[in-house]
Amino acid sequence: MRRTGSVATVLSLALLATAAHAQSRRTSLTSSGTSRSGNYSLLGADTVPTGVDVASGEFGYPGVSFGLTHGTSPTSDIGVRFDILYGFENTTISEFGIGVRVPFRIAAYKRDRIGVLFHVDPGIKFYTTSPAAFGFQWPIGVTLGYNVSPELNVAFGVELPMFLRLTPSPVDFYLGPLFGPAFEYHVDRELTIGLNTRFGPMIETAGGGTQFGFITQLLIAYRL
């Protein structure tokens, strides 16, 4: 009986110590902003933490993108993206192109599990049309994000892709409001997978009419 009581006492103390440690760790992670959900986000409303670098790849339509994002402050980050395109300006028109952009993101609002983030991605773009098309791009957008759990983020984004084609003449301008959900899952502290979608009209202002545009890309990201 004494041995049984001693074992029960030891187990109880061990369980209490484990629970206290787990609670202390959760509190520490929450206060320091380094919980699994707070590590980083590329599709939601959270930015990459200050001084952290995240490498990423996005695979789908209208192309494939490879990027690196660096946290510049608790509420902002900046990156570089290299795009290999096979859909002209997010439409179903097949055309090979390449682009480089420098995304800048800023978290404008955060309360409990809900956040709002703004971004602008200035850069250049080139298509192998005949003759070749070259111009400047500066897509902008806003994302409303919700942390369902420490691992799962869901978001809804509104994008305005903009492309000023300088060559060939005459100058042309493409833009279009795109809307859609995104999902992001943190496999662990470093690895994140996700799905980004946007749908809407793409407009050519120089009399080219309107085409259906969409973005559907799988995300793989890794904290370096």
PASEFI-836339 format. One line per 4 residues: their letters; for each residue x negated, y negated, z of N, C-alpha, C. Coordinates in Angstrom, 3 decimals. Atoms other than C-alpha are relative to their C-alpha. Layout:
BEGIN
a	X/Y/Z/X/Y/Z/X/Y/Z ~ ... $
! end
This chain:
BEGIN
mrrt	-0.829/1.201/0.000/0.000/0.000/0.000/-0.860/-1.246/0.000 ~ 0.878/1.159/-0.044/-2.804/-2.397/0.895/-0.696/-0.198/-1.344 ~ 0.670/0.102/1.289/-4.636/-1.528/-2.353/0.937/-0.548/-1.051 ~ -0.983/0.496/0.962/-1.460/-2.072/-4.377/0.243/-1.483/0.189 $
gsva	-0.211/1.406/-0.274/-0.880/-5.403/-2.644/-1.181/-0.840/-0.436 ~ 1.198/0.745/0.405/-4.487/-6.452/-3.287/-0.063/-0.152/-1.509 ~ 0.002/0.059/1.463/-4.247/-5.577/-6.989/1.023/-0.997/-0.496 ~ -1.049/0.938/0.405/-0.967/-7.486/-7.288/-0.429/-1.433/0.255 $
tvls	0.463/1.349/-0.324/-2.543/-10.476/-5.566/-1.029/-0.485/-1.006 ~ 1.033/0.360/0.977/-5.561/-10.440/-7.904/0.621/-0.304/-1.355 ~ -0.666/0.220/1.277/-3.334/-10.116/-10.994/0.770/-1.312/0.001 ~ -0.758/1.248/-0.091/-1.128/-12.959/-9.794/-0.919/-1.199/-0.104 $
lall	0.954/1.103/0.047/-4.130/-15.207/-9.221/-0.584/-0.167/-1.404 ~ 0.544/0.060/1.374/-5.537/-14.293/-12.647/0.996/-0.630/-0.956 ~ -1.032/0.567/0.864/-2.230/-15.072/-14.333/0.164/-1.489/0.242 ~ -0.118/1.417/-0.315/-1.966/-18.399/-12.513/-1.176/-0.787/-0.556 $
ataa	1.184/0.679/0.528/-5.540/-19.295/-13.486/0.069/-0.124/-1.514 ~ -0.131/0.033/1.460/-4.877/-18.380/-17.134/1.017/-1.034/-0.435 ~ -1.043/0.968/0.341/-1.674/-20.413/-17.230/-0.489/-1.420/0.225 ~ 0.520/1.339/-0.287/-3.410/-23.373/-15.607/-0.999/-0.428/-1.050 $
haqs	0.986/0.317/1.042/-6.261/-23.165/-18.124/0.679/-0.333/-1.322 ~ -0.717/0.249/1.257/-3.847/-22.957/-21.057/0.688/-1.345/0.021 ~ -0.673/1.286/-0.111/-1.846/-25.913/-19.785/-0.999/-1.152/-0.076 ~ 1.047/1.029/0.034/-5.048/-27.901/-19.202/-0.513/-0.197/-1.406 $
rrts	0.491/0.085/1.381/-6.223/-27.098/-22.746/1.007/-0.701/-0.890 ~ -1.032/0.674/0.801/-2.900/-28.151/-24.267/0.028/-1.477/0.299 ~ -0.009/1.414/-0.373/-2.962/-31.388/-22.295/-1.199/-0.726/-0.582 ~ 1.220/0.610/0.526/-6.558/-32.067/-23.322/0.087/-0.197/-1.492 $
ltss	-0.117/0.100/1.449/-5.852/-31.352/-26.974/0.974/-1.090/-0.392 ~ -0.994/1.012/0.324/-2.763/-33.545/-26.954/-0.536/-1.395/0.235 ~ 0.508/1.325/-0.327/-4.477/-36.464/-25.247/-1.127/-0.416/-0.904 ~ 1.119/0.347/0.863/-7.510/-36.282/-27.518/0.376/-0.042/-1.457 $
gtsr	-0.455/0.051/1.391/-5.433/-35.957/-30.662/-0.622/1.056/-0.879 ~ 0.652/-1.023/0.794/-7.168/-32.772/-31.762/0.735/1.325/0.082 ~ -0.789/-1.216/0.037/-4.336/-30.283/-31.565/-0.014/0.544/-1.415 ~ 0.056/-0.606/1.331/-3.956/-27.913/-34.481/0.774/-0.817/-1.009 $
sgny	-0.766/0.808/0.931/-1.257/-30.085/-36.025/-0.651/-1.351/-0.224 ~ 0.611/1.308/0.110/-3.341/-33.195/-35.385/-1.382/0.027/-0.614 ~ 1.320/-0.064/0.600/-6.549/-31.910/-36.980/-0.087/-0.871/-1.237 ~ -0.061/0.798/1.220/-5.714/-33.317/-40.379/1.239/0.381/-0.788 $
sllg	-1.133/-0.267/0.880/-2.972/-33.532/-42.972/-0.261/-0.688/-1.330 ~ 0.149/0.582/1.323/-3.150/-34.090/-46.723/1.339/-0.182/-0.711 ~ -1.319/0.117/0.616/0.532/-33.684/-47.590/1.017/-0.657/0.921 ~ -0.907/0.597/-0.964/2.172/-34.983/-44.412/-0.321/-1.450/0.287 $
adtv	0.149/1.414/-0.360/2.095/-38.292/-42.567/-1.177/-0.256/0.933 ~ 1.179/0.170/-0.847/-1.078/-37.698/-40.513/-1.249/-0.131/-0.865 ~ 1.241/0.170/0.736/-4.466/-38.892/-41.735/-1.075/0.929/0.558 ~ 1.153/-0.763/-0.476/-7.817/-37.148/-41.399/-0.655/-0.772/1.142 $
ptgv	0.580/0.699/-1.143/-9.399/-37.964/-37.985/-1.300/-0.725/-0.339 ~ 1.186/0.815/0.214/-12.211/-40.493/-37.751/-1.267/0.850/-0.071 ~ 1.271/-0.693/0.148/-15.520/-39.155/-39.031/0.087/1.416/-0.525 ~ -0.191/-1.370/0.475/-14.046/-35.851/-40.254/0.074/0.017/-1.523 $
dvas	-0.066/-0.197/1.445/-14.483/-34.602/-43.841/0.800/1.256/-0.313 ~ -0.825/-1.125/0.415/-11.971/-32.327/-45.562/-0.127/0.192/-1.509 ~ 0.055/-0.348/1.421/-12.557/-30.595/-48.904/1.308/0.672/-0.387 ~ -1.306/-0.529/0.396/-9.469/-29.668/-50.904/0.047/0.321/-1.485 $
gefg	-0.309/-0.327/1.385/-8.200/-28.134/-54.108/1.507/0.099/-0.153 ~ -1.429/-0.059/0.299/-4.741/-28.529/-55.672/0.171/0.648/-1.373 ~ -0.088/-0.822/1.195/-3.642/-26.021/-58.301/1.455/0.129/-0.440 ~ -1.365/-0.096/0.508/-0.547/-26.138/-60.496/0.205/-0.882/-1.211 $
ypgv	-0.329/0.891/1.106/1.078/-28.680/-62.809/0.188/-1.413/0.534 ~ 0.533/0.034/1.365/0.196/-31.147/-64.306/-1.488/0.254/-0.132 ~ 1.418/-0.258/0.118/-3.350/-30.102/-63.515/-0.579/0.572/1.279 ~ 0.768/-0.486/-1.142/-6.016/-29.058/-61.064/-0.825/-1.162/0.531 $
sfgl	0.732/1.097/-0.625/-7.602/-31.472/-58.577/-0.936/0.542/1.069 ~ 0.962/-0.324/-1.036/-10.696/-31.196/-56.419/-0.369/-1.294/0.716 ~ 0.214/1.248/-0.713/-11.276/-33.701/-53.658/-0.724/0.152/1.313 ~ 0.610/0.110/-1.322/-13.026/-34.806/-50.512/0.600/-1.218/0.682 $
thgt	-0.641/1.084/-0.758/-11.304/-36.921/-47.839/-0.775/-0.228/1.291 ~ 0.773/0.367/-1.188/-13.105/-38.795/-45.050/0.842/-0.904/0.895 ~ -0.736/0.818/-0.943/-11.436/-40.166/-41.936/-0.764/-1.262/0.361 ~ 0.668/1.279/-0.257/-12.260/-43.865/-41.539/0.439/-0.650/1.306 $
spts	-0.500/0.526/-1.265/-10.159/-44.662/-38.453/1.088/0.949/0.499 ~ -1.076/-0.878/-0.477/-7.453/-43.062/-36.271/1.254/-0.035/-0.874 ~ -1.217/0.111/0.812/-4.834/-44.227/-38.796/-0.271/-0.153/-1.497 ~ 0.281/0.162/1.426/-6.617/-44.284/-42.174/-1.089/0.959/-0.448 $
digv	1.081/-0.775/0.599/-8.778/-42.229/-44.505/-0.149/-0.390/-1.462 ~ 0.297/0.309/1.394/-10.345/-42.537/-47.945/-0.645/1.229/-0.619 ~ 0.546/-1.187/0.641/-11.369/-39.953/-50.505/-0.337/-0.227/-1.454 ~ 0.241/0.011/1.437/-12.306/-39.105/-54.049/0.624/1.265/-0.573 $
rfdi	-0.645/-1.126/0.665/-10.383/-36.845/-56.438/-0.450/0.076/-1.454 ~ 0.307/-0.263/1.409/-11.453/-35.305/-59.738/1.113/0.864/-0.565 ~ -1.168/-0.679/0.558/-8.489/-34.249/-61.883/-0.307/0.586/-1.374 ~ 0.008/-0.635/1.319/-8.418/-31.778/-64.773/1.461/0.178/-0.401 $
lygf	-1.422/0.092/0.342/-5.116/-32.401/-66.560/0.315/0.775/-1.272 ~ -0.500/-0.617/1.229/-3.091/-30.429/-69.092/1.459/-0.356/-0.251 ~ -1.326/0.553/0.254/0.207/-32.313/-68.852/-0.106/-1.517/-0.057 ~ 0.147/1.439/0.184/0.447/-35.883/-70.151/0.921/-0.754/0.949 $
entt	-0.716/0.850/-0.947/1.493/-38.218/-67.342/1.176/0.715/0.684 ~ -0.958/-0.789/-0.785/3.327/-35.523/-65.352/1.193/0.511/-0.804 ~ -1.106/-0.468/0.828/5.572/-34.643/-68.315/-0.313/1.385/-0.556 ~ 0.188/-1.314/0.609/6.015/-31.389/-70.224/-0.783/-0.077/-1.301 $
isef	0.829/0.167/1.203/3.927/-32.810/-73.105/-1.403/0.514/0.304 ~ 1.310/-0.592/-0.252/0.775/-30.683/-73.263/-1.105/-0.878/-0.580 ~ 1.134/0.811/0.433/-2.421/-32.720/-73.452/-1.115/0.135/1.028 ~ 1.123/-0.129/-0.911/-5.891/-32.210/-72.000/-0.527/-1.374/0.390 $
gigv	0.559/1.259/-0.468/-7.315/-34.991/-69.875/-0.803/0.186/1.269 ~ 0.749/0.010/-1.250/-9.612/-35.838/-67.002/0.221/-1.351/0.675 ~ -0.179/1.242/-0.736/-9.342/-38.446/-64.287/-0.783/0.012/1.291 ~ 0.671/0.183/-1.283/-11.113/-39.800/-61.238/0.745/-1.088/0.751 $
rvpf	-0.701/0.997/-0.796/-9.374/-41.648/-58.420/-0.539/-0.015/1.428 ~ 0.482/0.187/-1.365/-10.121/-42.949/-54.926/1.211/-0.252/0.900 ~ -1.200/0.174/-0.843/-7.107/-42.325/-52.658/-0.334/-0.684/1.328 ~ 0.077/0.640/-1.316/-6.693/-44.612/-49.659/1.347/0.176/0.674 $
riaa	-1.241/-0.280/-0.718/-4.104/-43.600/-47.044/-0.026/-0.701/1.351 ~ -0.121/0.630/-1.313/-2.852/-45.405/-43.967/1.308/0.445/0.651 ~ -1.180/-0.405/-0.773/-0.465/-44.107/-41.300/0.640/-1.252/0.580 ~ -0.661/1.245/-0.396/2.027/-46.925/-40.799/0.875/0.155/1.237 $
ykrd	-0.929/-0.196/-1.119/4.248/-45.327/-38.151/-0.163/1.416/0.523 ~ 0.053/-1.315/-0.616/4.045/-42.451/-35.678/0.749/-0.035/1.310 ~ -0.767/-0.097/-1.230/6.565/-41.538/-32.996/0.425/1.444/0.194 ~ -0.274/-1.401/-0.277/6.805/-38.103/-31.436/-0.450/0.856/-1.186 $
rigv	0.350/-0.896/1.105/6.934/-35.668/-34.384/0.161/-0.643/-1.375 ~ -0.298/0.656/1.270/7.863/-38.192/-37.088/-1.063/-1.044/-0.323 ~ 0.985/0.983/0.427/5.416/-40.288/-39.110/0.284/-0.493/-1.404 ~ -0.118/0.596/1.332/5.284/-42.553/-42.155/-1.394/-0.383/-0.469 $
lfhv	1.325/0.255/0.558/2.238/-42.834/-44.412/0.111/-0.629/-1.380 ~ 0.079/0.636/1.316/1.414/-45.085/-47.389/-1.336/0.349/-0.648 ~ 1.258/-0.267/0.700/-1.181/-44.401/-50.074/-0.042/-0.717/-1.342 ~ 0.244/0.510/1.340/-2.687/-45.899/-53.222/-1.249/0.695/-0.514 $
dpgi	1.084/-0.806/0.578/-4.995/-43.973/-55.602/-0.571/-0.669/-1.246 ~ 0.549/0.651/1.197/-6.857/-46.382/-57.942/-1.052/0.872/-0.674 ~ 0.984/-0.790/0.727/-8.963/-44.819/-60.683/0.120/-0.182/-1.496 ~ -0.031/0.031/1.460/-9.444/-44.139/-64.382/0.482/1.356/-0.508 $
kfyt	-0.539/-1.225/0.583/-7.985/-41.559/-66.741/-0.288/0.005/-1.498 ~ 0.361/-0.168/1.407/-8.848/-40.169/-70.181/0.742/1.211/-0.547 ~ -0.684/-1.096/0.676/-6.765/-38.019/-72.559/-0.599/0.216/-1.384 ~ 0.571/-0.334/1.304/-8.001/-36.195/-75.663/1.055/-0.041/-1.097 $
tspa	-0.954/0.191/1.088/-5.186/-37.480/-77.860/-0.768/-0.419/-1.257 ~ 0.650/0.433/1.240/-5.907/-38.489/-81.448/0.663/-1.279/-0.516 ~ 1.297/0.200/-0.662/-7.187/-41.139/-81.082/0.108/0.154/1.514 ~ 0.050/-0.230/-1.439/-8.290/-40.679/-77.483/0.637/-1.156/0.764 $
afgf	-0.649/1.001/-0.844/-6.393/-42.510/-74.726/-0.817/-0.194/1.271 ~ 0.758/0.334/-1.196/-8.190/-44.311/-71.908/0.678/-1.155/0.716 ~ -0.594/1.101/-0.737/-6.937/-46.526/-69.107/-0.209/0.120/1.493 ~ 0.100/0.063/-1.456/-6.581/-47.358/-65.443/1.277/0.541/0.634 $
qwpi	-1.142/-0.521/-0.745/-4.321/-45.655/-62.923/-0.053/-0.513/1.432 ~ -0.087/0.371/-1.419/-3.121/-46.738/-59.496/1.349/0.459/0.569 ~ -1.240/-0.514/-0.597/-0.323/-44.461/-58.268/0.114/-0.408/1.468 ~ -0.269/0.347/-1.387/1.273/-45.552/-55.003/1.127/0.891/0.511 $
gvtl	-1.062/-0.841/-0.542/3.590/-43.725/-52.638/0.146/-0.148/1.500 ~ -0.279/-0.020/-1.429/5.124/-43.311/-49.212/0.491/1.400/0.368 ~ -0.354/-1.345/-0.457/5.527/-40.076/-47.239/0.616/-0.062/1.392 ~ -0.629/-0.180/-1.307/7.901/-39.295/-44.390/-0.293/1.419/0.454 $
gynv	0.414/-1.314/-0.468/6.463/-36.432/-42.358/0.614/0.377/1.328 ~ -0.559/-0.527/-1.249/7.782/-34.225/-39.569/-0.793/1.225/0.409 ~ 0.732/-1.144/-0.542/5.740/-31.850/-37.376/0.987/0.993/0.607 ~ -0.932/-1.016/-0.482/7.994/-28.810/-37.032/-0.595/0.752/1.182 $
spel	0.727/-0.715/-1.049/5.385/-27.049/-34.887/-1.461/-0.413/-0.108 ~ 1.417/0.335/0.117/1.665/-27.356/-34.173/-0.637/0.472/-1.301 ~ 0.572/-0.528/1.231/1.034/-25.319/-37.333/0.670/-0.519/-1.267 ~ -0.784/0.274/1.206/3.769/-26.453/-39.728/0.433/-1.462/-0.086 $
nvaf	-0.471/1.341/0.316/4.374/-29.879/-41.275/0.908/0.061/-1.225 ~ -0.827/0.181/1.185/7.188/-30.761/-43.653/0.049/-1.495/-0.293 ~ 0.029/1.408/0.388/7.370/-33.998/-45.605/0.882/-0.220/-1.215 ~ -0.710/0.404/1.208/9.358/-35.887/-48.212/-0.679/-1.266/-0.512 $
gvel	0.762/1.104/0.552/7.526/-38.229/-50.551/0.684/-0.688/-1.157 ~ -0.433/0.801/1.143/8.369/-40.999/-52.992/-1.261/-0.540/-0.662 ~ 1.202/0.399/0.722/5.690/-41.575/-55.637/0.365/-0.908/-1.170 ~ -0.132/0.819/1.200/5.264/-44.215/-58.326/-1.305/0.093/-0.771 $
pmfl	1.197/-0.082/0.840/2.595/-42.992/-60.779/-0.013/-1.160/-0.989 ~ 0.148/1.105/0.950/1.266/-45.868/-62.883/-1.295/0.164/-0.775 ~ 1.149/-0.164/0.893/-1.078/-45.643/-65.878/0.060/-1.069/-1.078 ~ 0.111/1.042/1.015/-2.138/-48.634/-67.989/-0.957/0.502/-1.079 $
rltp	0.827/-0.517/1.096/-3.373/-47.221/-71.306/-0.535/-1.168/-0.818 ~ 0.636/1.106/0.708/-5.850/-49.626/-72.847/-0.321/0.324/-1.451 ~ 0.283/-0.450/1.365/-6.802/-47.610/-75.923/0.763/1.291/-0.242 ~ 0.102/0.873/1.175/-5.670/-46.935/-78.563/0.991/-1.166/0.083 $
spvd	-0.892/1.157/0.064/-3.985/-50.224/-79.398/1.343/0.414/-0.605 ~ -0.123/1.062/-0.999/-1.400/-51.462/-78.584/-0.037/0.561/1.426 ~ 0.018/-0.379/-1.410/-1.691/-51.422/-74.805/1.377/0.525/0.413 ~ -1.253/-0.617/-0.434/0.942/-49.226/-73.157/-0.051/0.232/1.511 $
fylg	-0.089/-0.164/-1.454/2.164/-48.720/-69.598/0.992/1.110/0.315 ~ -0.827/-1.131/-0.400/3.548/-45.533/-68.047/0.228/-0.054/1.511 ~ -0.324/-0.063/-1.426/5.326/-45.294/-64.709/1.267/0.819/0.188 ~ -1.220/-0.761/-0.249/8.048/-43.304/-63.046/0.168/0.361/1.456 $
plfg	-0.236/-0.400/-1.389/9.595/-42.778/-59.624/0.206/1.516/0.098 ~ -0.104/-1.437/-0.220/9.095/-39.191/-58.480/0.295/0.262/1.472 ~ -0.427/-0.307/-1.361/10.680/-37.654/-55.376/-0.136/1.495/0.239 ~ 0.008/-1.419/-0.288/10.268/-34.359/-53.597/-0.608/0.363/1.341 $
pafe	0.508/-0.469/-1.291/9.384/-32.283/-50.527/-1.408/0.580/-0.108 ~ 1.298/-0.658/-0.107/6.037/-30.914/-49.386/-0.040/0.790/1.300 ~ 0.131/-0.863/-1.173/5.074/-28.200/-46.924/-1.483/0.270/0.233 ~ 1.411/-0.155/-0.343/1.781/-27.758/-45.086/-0.119/0.884/1.233 $
yhvd	0.157/-0.938/-1.114/0.676/-24.895/-42.834/-1.471/0.101/0.388 ~ 1.358/-0.096/-0.515/-2.433/-24.902/-40.631/-0.264/1.439/0.432 ~ 0.329/-1.380/-0.322/-3.785/-21.363/-40.686/-0.841/0.052/1.268 ~ 0.785/0.173/-1.221/-6.378/-22.386/-38.090/-0.496/-1.438/0.025 $
relt	0.470/1.380/-0.165/-8.305/-25.490/-37.043/-0.608/-0.554/-1.283 ~ 0.665/0.453/1.216/-10.192/-25.627/-40.353/0.860/0.131/-1.259 ~ -0.662/-0.332/1.266/-8.008/-24.017/-43.035/1.462/-0.417/-0.017 ~ -1.391/0.414/0.198/-4.749/-25.481/-44.351/0.440/0.391/-1.401 $
igln	-0.593/-0.284/1.296/-2.475/-24.311/-47.158/1.313/-0.766/-0.094 ~ -1.229/0.772/0.145/0.509/-26.127/-48.622/0.552/0.026/-1.407 ~ -0.669/0.125/1.288/2.873/-26.870/-51.470/0.524/-1.422/-0.122 ~ -0.436/1.368/0.244/3.486/-30.316/-52.942/0.863/-0.049/-1.255 $
trfg	-0.895/0.093/1.152/6.415/-31.097/-55.276/0.540/-1.417/-0.137 ~ -0.619/1.278/0.312/7.746/-34.235/-56.983/0.742/0.149/-1.332 ~ -0.808/-0.085/1.216/10.446/-34.676/-59.648/0.608/-1.370/-0.294 ~ -0.620/1.270/0.357/11.817/-37.629/-61.584/-0.327/-0.418/-1.423 $
pmie	0.233/0.485/1.366/11.704/-39.723/-64.785/-1.361/-0.672/-0.136 ~ 1.214/0.718/0.363/8.489/-40.896/-66.431/0.338/-0.892/-1.202 ~ -0.428/1.007/0.976/8.928/-44.073/-68.484/-1.214/-0.565/-0.732 ~ 0.994/0.685/0.827/6.798/-45.351/-71.373/0.591/-1.343/-0.403 $
tagg	-0.607/1.327/0.166/7.387/-49.114/-71.497/-0.053/-0.527/-1.427 ~ 0.132/0.503/1.371/6.292/-49.623/-75.115/0.932/0.737/-0.955 ~ -1.002/-0.591/0.881/9.464/-48.132/-76.558/-0.084/1.494/-0.139 ~ 0.152/-1.445/0.129/8.518/-44.522/-75.920/1.104/0.792/0.664 $
gtqf	-1.097/-0.708/-0.637/11.637/-43.708/-73.922/-0.385/0.608/1.334 ~ 0.155/-0.620/-1.315/11.898/-41.513/-70.829/-0.139/1.510/-0.140 ~ 0.219/-1.443/-0.033/10.602/-37.999/-70.202/0.182/0.498/1.426 ~ -0.077/-0.604/-1.322/11.239/-35.624/-67.323/-1.405/0.255/0.519 $
gfit	1.310/-0.197/-0.591/8.244/-35.606/-64.997/0.074/0.815/1.279 ~ 0.020/-0.768/-1.237/7.250/-33.267/-62.194/-1.433/0.358/0.394 ~ 1.265/-0.454/-0.578/4.378/-32.229/-59.934/0.307/1.205/0.876 ~ -0.128/-1.190/-0.841/4.113/-28.737/-58.452/-1.390/0.585/0.174 $
qlli	1.376/-0.414/-0.225/0.785/-27.884/-56.846/-0.145/0.689/1.350 ~ 0.396/-0.681/-1.226/-0.530/-25.441/-54.267/-1.243/-0.669/0.556 ~ 1.132/0.634/-0.665/-2.957/-26.935/-51.739/-0.790/1.017/0.827 ~ 0.908/-0.708/-0.894/-5.962/-25.292/-50.142/-1.002/-1.045/0.493 $
ayrl	0.893/1.004/-0.570/-7.941/-27.522/-47.759/-0.800/0.602/1.141 ~ 0.886/-0.536/-1.039/-10.852/-26.892/-45.416/-0.737/-1.135/0.680 ~ 0.715/0.998/-0.806/-12.225/-29.052/-42.625/-1.472/0.378/0.106 ~ 1.437/-0.284/0.028/-16.007/-29.268/-43.007/-0.640/-0.213/1.372 $
! end
